[in-house]
Amino acid sequence: MQLALASDHAGFPTKQELVSYLRSRGHEVLDLGAHSTDAVDYPDCAEAAAGAVLDGRADRAIIVCGSGAGVSIAANKIPGIRAAVCHDCYTAHQAVEHDDLNVLCIGGRVVGLNVAQELADAFVGARFTGEPRHQRRLDKVLAIEARYLRV
């Protein structure tokens, strides 16, 4: 799978480890920064990763900040992006299977590296089921997005 990874300074150490980990698992990884622990603004990394999904450079994205919340909020402002903070494996795969999640957000100060790796595996290993009830709900979410885009 082609994955875009990005972080702010707080998420940098976890992102760096995830880049190496996911490459070792056979994934193509586009590392969009941060490239150090020097302070950067989380909306910038969220936009970079979400943009890679939208323009087709990545199938999905993983974004890491301190809590996961900031990058999730920023990424969800971008039409076509469905981002969620997931700190447990059930949510990381279920959000893909039921909600067609395309951006996983992780709090690098909340979970340890082993959990972050498990979350990434659950996220990339899951597929949207397309079951009628899930598709109906996703269509409603997309309709909400479309209504507010016209405002």
RODO-5544 format. One line per field, with one value per residue (C-alpha): chain; y, z, x. Coordinates in steps of 0.05 Angstrom, whole numbers, plus 5000, padded with zeros to 4 digits. Example, Ala and Ser with C-alpha at 12.3 -4.5 7.8 and 13.67 -1.06 7.14 Angstrom:
BEGIN
chain	A  A;
y	4910  4979;
z	5156  5143;
x	5246  5273;
//
This chain:
BEGIN
chain	A  A  A  A  A  A  A  A  A  A  A  A  A  A  A  A  A  A  A  A  A  A  A  A  A  A  A  A  A  A  A  A  A  A  A  A  A  A  A  A  A  A  A  A  A  A  A  A  A  A  A  A  A  A  A  A  A  A  A  A  A  A  A  A  A  A  A  A  A  A  A  A  A  A  A  A  A  A  A  A  A  A  A  A  A  A  A  A  A  A  A  A  A  A  A  A  A  A  A  A  A  A  A  A  A  A  A  A  A  A  A  A  A  A  A  A  A  A  A  A  A  A  A  A  A  A  A  A  A  A  A  A  A  A  A  A  A  A  A  A  A  A  A  A  A  A  A  A  A  A  A;
y	5000  5071  5110  5183  5196  5264  5292  5355  5361  5324  5265  5264  5207  5161  5180  5164  5096  5083  5102  5049  4998  5005  5002  4938  4910  4923  4989  5048  5107  5180  5217  5287  5311  5337  5319  5339  5359  5432  5463  5461  5474  5412  5439  5441  5367  5348  5384  5354  5282  5292  5325  5264  5220  5267  5275  5200  5199  5156  5107  5128  5171  5167  5232  5237  5296  5299  5277  5261  5310  5371  5335  5299  5365  5397  5338  5332  5403  5378  5351  5278  5263  5219  5223  5195  5191  5117  5094  5022  4970  4957  5029  5031  4974  4984  5056  5033  4974  5013  5087  5083  5119  5143  5181  5151  5201  5179  5215  5203  5226  5181  5113  5077  5054  4982  5006  5055  4998  4955  5013  5022  4948  4947  5009  4986  4915  4935  4946  4982  4927  4964  4929  4965  4993  5020  5048  5082  5114  5135  5165  5206  5231  5250  5286  5327  5346  5365  5409  5449  5456  5495  5546;
z	5000  4986  5051  5066  5135  5168  5237  5276  5323  5379  5334  5299  5338  5329  5256  5242  5273  5234  5168  5179  5206  5149  5096  5128  5120  5045  5041  4999  5047  5028  5087  5087  5150  5201  5195  5265  5333  5314  5325  5266  5263  5262  5209  5158  5167  5167  5102  5070  5086  5068  5003  4985  4992  4951  4894  4890  4915  4973  4985  5057  5108  5179  5217  5285  5333  5409  5421  5351  5362  5327  5263  5262  5267  5213  5165  5172  5145  5077  5033  5018  5080  5135  5193  5263  5325  5340  5402  5401  5346  5343  5324  5275  5233  5246  5223  5156  5151  5168  5156  5100  5142  5098  5150  5216  5269  5328  5391  5396  5469  5483  5456  5456  5394  5397  5401  5344  5301  5318  5301  5234  5219  5237  5194  5132  5137  5138  5078  5072  5071  5026  5062  5046  5117  5117  5047  5065  5125  5087  5033  5087  5112  5041  5031  5094  5068  5000  5032  5071  5012  4977  5033;
x	5000  5023  5022  5035  5063  5070  5078  5089  5149  5113  5098  5165  5198  5138  5131  5204  5196  5132  5165  5218  5169  5120  5174  5200  5129  5131  5093  5114  5120  5120  5151  5123  5158  5170  5243  5264  5237  5240  5171  5123  5049  5004  4955  5012  5029  4956  4944  5006  4986  4913  4933  4975  4913  4870  4919  4933  5004  4980  4923  4919  4956  4979  4991  5023  5021  5023  4952  4926  4869  4897  4917  4849  4812  4854  4851  4776  4768  4791  4734  4743  4783  4757  4806  4801  4844  4852  4889  4862  4866  4791  4777  4835  4807  4733  4735  4762  4714  4651  4668  4720  4772  4829  4872  4894  4914  4957  4980  5054  5052  4993  5013  5080  5115  5090  5018  5030  5057  4996  4950  4984  4979  4905  4892  4929  4903  4830  4784  4718  4665  4616  4559  4494  4485  4557  4551  4485  4517  4579  4534  4500  4567  4587  4520  4532  4601  4572  4518  4568  4615  4560  4554;
//
